[in-house]
Amino acid sequence: TFILKSLDSRWLTNGPFLNKFETKFSKTLDCKYSIGCSSATHALHMCLKALGIKNGDEVIVPTLTFAATADVVQYCDAKLKLCDVDSETFNITPLEIEKNINSRTKAVIVVHYGGQACDMKEIISLSQKYNFDIIEDCAHSLGSMYMKKFCGTFSRAGCFSFYPTKIITTGEGGMVTTNEKLLNTKIKLLRS
């Protein structure tokens, strides 16, 4: 019935149902802002653009992830730096991140693989030490927690997927979470 109501309302995007979903999503994850979008790929791409990632910048991405996590770096004309993952958790590790950091490193996309949270405490320490942004790919981790906090709320932005094979589905779609007002504004402008 929501599909029919949405079609009847003539608001396929940015309508009242999306606004309610964004509000509930923010409340559930205890974050300030949630921005609905067409896919997790779109969410990741908007985050990189909003953070100013551009030609000459490097973004570290784990080797074990969906292709889109790496593709979005190239959409920004930045250099992709692939980083090994832990053989038990399949997550990117602080040690491997640190091995791959250089003066051009502007961001790291962490993937909380299979619902397992990355070691965000240590990764955040590295980001403060080396001055890079973190984006959380939470396509597999809606509802996962680390240190009593939801994945997608540790970094400047978290990106979620609602593809049919994910935790919840809307048929397709994605969401960005952030606690930063300016980043929320930039991502909403990019979405439009």
Secondary structure as a PSIPRED ss2 file (coil, helix, strand):
# PSIPRED VFORMAT (PSIPRED V4.0)

   1 T C   1.000  0.000  0.000
   2 F H   0.000  1.000  0.000
   3 I H   0.000  1.000  0.000
   4 L H   0.000  1.000  0.000
   5 K H   0.000  1.000  0.000
   6 S H   0.000  1.000  0.000
   7 L H   0.000  1.000  0.000
   8 D H   0.000  1.000  0.000
   9 S H   0.000  1.000  0.000
  10 R C   1.000  0.000  0.000
  11 W C   1.000  0.000  0.000
  12 L C   1.000  0.000  0.000
  13 T C   1.000  0.000  0.000
  14 N C   1.000  0.000  0.000
  15 G C   1.000  0.000  0.000
  16 P H   0.000  1.000  0.000
  17 F H   0.000  1.000  0.000
  18 L H   0.000  1.000  0.000
  19 N H   0.000  1.000  0.000
  20 K H   0.000  1.000  0.000
  21 F H   0.000  1.000  0.000
  22 E H   0.000  1.000  0.000
  23 T H   0.000  1.000  0.000
  24 K H   0.000  1.000  0.000
  25 F H   0.000  1.000  0.000
  26 S H   0.000  1.000  0.000
  27 K H   0.000  1.000  0.000
  28 T H   0.000  1.000  0.000
  29 L H   0.000  1.000  0.000
  30 D C   1.000  0.000  0.000
  31 C C   1.000  0.000  0.000
  32 K C   1.000  0.000  0.000
  33 Y E   0.000  0.000  1.000
  34 S E   0.000  0.000  1.000
  35 I E   0.000  0.000  1.000
  36 G E   0.000  0.000  1.000
  37 C E   0.000  0.000  1.000
  38 S C   1.000  0.000  0.000
  39 S C   1.000  0.000  0.000
  40 A H   0.000  1.000  0.000
  41 T H   0.000  1.000  0.000
  42 H H   0.000  1.000  0.000
  43 A H   0.000  1.000  0.000
  44 L H   0.000  1.000  0.000
  45 H H   0.000  1.000  0.000
  46 M H   0.000  1.000  0.000
  47 C H   0.000  1.000  0.000
  48 L H   0.000  1.000  0.000
  49 K H   0.000  1.000  0.000
  50 A H   0.000  1.000  0.000
  51 L C   1.000  0.000  0.000
  52 G C   1.000  0.000  0.000
  53 I C   1.000  0.000  0.000
  54 K C   1.000  0.000  0.000
  55 N C   1.000  0.000  0.000
  56 G C   1.000  0.000  0.000
  57 D C   1.000  0.000  0.000
  58 E E   0.000  0.000  1.000
  59 V E   0.000  0.000  1.000
  60 I E   0.000  0.000  1.000
  61 V E   0.000  0.000  1.000
  62 P E   0.000  0.000  1.000
  63 T C   1.000  0.000  0.000
  64 L C   1.000  0.000  0.000
  65 T C   1.000  0.000  0.000
  66 F C   1.000  0.000  0.000
  67 A H   0.000  1.000  0.000
  68 A H   0.000  1.000  0.000
  69 T H   0.000  1.000  0.000
  70 A H   0.000  1.000  0.000
  71 D H   0.000  1.000  0.000
  72 V H   0.000  1.000  0.000
  73 V H   0.000  1.000  0.000
  74 Q H   0.000  1.000  0.000
  75 Y H   0.000  1.000  0.000
  76 C C   1.000  0.000  0.000
  77 D C   1.000  0.000  0.000
  78 A C   1.000  0.000  0.000
  79 K E   0.000  0.000  1.000
  80 L E   0.000  0.000  1.000
  81 K E   0.000  0.000  1.000
  82 L E   0.000  0.000  1.000
  83 C E   0.000  0.000  1.000
  84 D C   1.000  0.000  0.000
  85 V E   0.000  0.000  1.000
  86 D C   1.000  0.000  0.000
  87 S C   1.000  0.000  0.000
  88 E C   1.000  0.000  0.000
  89 T C   1.000  0.000  0.000
  90 F C   1.000  0.000  0.000
  91 N C   1.000  0.000  0.000
  92 I E   0.000  0.000  1.000
  93 T C   1.000  0.000  0.000
  94 P H   0.000  1.000  0.000
  95 L H   0.000  1.000  0.000
  96 E H   0.000  1.000  0.000
  97 I H   0.000  1.000  0.000
  98 E H   0.000  1.000  0.000
  99 K H   0.000  1.000  0.000
 100 N H   0.000  1.000  0.000
 101 I C   1.000  0.000  0.000
 102 N C   1.000  0.000  0.000
 103 S C   1.000  0.000  0.000
 104 R C   1.000  0.000  0.000
 105 T E   0.000  0.000  1.000
 106 K E   0.000  0.000  1.000
 107 A E   0.000  0.000  1.000
 108 V E   0.000  0.000  1.000
 109 I E   0.000  0.000  1.000
 110 V E   0.000  0.000  1.000
 111 V E   0.000  0.000  1.000
 112 H C   1.000  0.000  0.000
 113 Y H   0.000  1.000  0.000
 114 G H   0.000  1.000  0.000
 115 G H   0.000  1.000  0.000
 116 Q C   1.000  0.000  0.000
 117 A C   1.000  0.000  0.000
 118 C C   1.000  0.000  0.000
 119 D C   1.000  0.000  0.000
 120 M H   0.000  1.000  0.000
 121 K H   0.000  1.000  0.000
 122 E H   0.000  1.000  0.000
 123 I H   0.000  1.000  0.000
 124 I H   0.000  1.000  0.000
 125 S H   0.000  1.000  0.000
 126 L H   0.000  1.000  0.000
 127 S H   0.000  1.000  0.000
 128 Q H   0.000  1.000  0.000
 129 K H   0.000  1.000  0.000
 130 Y H   0.000  1.000  0.000
 131 N C   1.000  0.000  0.000
 132 F C   1.000  0.000  0.000
 133 D E   0.000  0.000  1.000
 134 I E   0.000  0.000  1.000
 135 I E   0.000  0.000  1.000
 136 E E   0.000  0.000  1.000
 137 D E   0.000  0.000  1.000
 138 C C   1.000  0.000  0.000
 139 A C   1.000  0.000  0.000
 140 H C   1.000  0.000  0.000
 141 S C   1.000  0.000  0.000
 142 L C   1.000  0.000  0.000
 143 G C   1.000  0.000  0.000
 144 S C   1.000  0.000  0.000
 145 M E   0.000  0.000  1.000
 146 Y E   0.000  0.000  1.000
 147 M C   1.000  0.000  0.000
 148 K C   1.000  0.000  0.000
 149 K E   0.000  0.000  1.000
 150 F E   0.000  0.000  1.000
 151 C C   1.000  0.000  0.000
 152 G C   1.000  0.000  0.000
 153 T C   1.000  0.000  0.000
 154 F C   1.000  0.000  0.000
 155 S C   1.000  0.000  0.000
 156 R C   1.000  0.000  0.000
 157 A E   0.000  0.000  1.000
 158 G E   0.000  0.000  1.000
 159 C E   0.000  0.000  1.000
 160 F E   0.000  0.000  1.000
 161 S E   0.000  0.000  1.000
 162 F C   1.000  0.000  0.000
 163 Y C   1.000  0.000  0.000
 164 P C   1.000  0.000  0.000
 165 T C   1.000  0.000  0.000
 166 K C   1.000  0.000  0.000
 167 I C   1.000  0.000  0.000
 168 I C   1.000  0.000  0.000
 169 T C   1.000  0.000  0.000
 170 T C   1.000  0.000  0.000
 171 G C   1.000  0.000  0.000
 172 E C   1.000  0.000  0.000
 173 G C   1.000  0.000  0.000
 174 G E   0.000  0.000  1.000
 175 M E   0.000  0.000  1.000
 176 V E   0.000  0.000  1.000
 177 T E   0.000  0.000  1.000
 178 T E   0.000  0.000  1.000
 179 N C   1.000  0.000  0.000
 180 E C   1.000  0.000  0.000
 181 K H   0.000  1.000  0.000
 182 L H   0.000  1.000  0.000
 183 L H   0.000  1.000  0.000
 184 N H   0.000  1.000  0.000
 185 T H   0.000  1.000  0.000
 186 K H   0.000  1.000  0.000
 187 I H   0.000  1.000  0.000
 188 K H   0.000  1.000  0.000
 189 L H   0.000  1.000  0.000
 190 L H   0.000  1.000  0.000
 191 R H   0.000  1.000  0.000
 192 S C   1.000  0.000  0.000
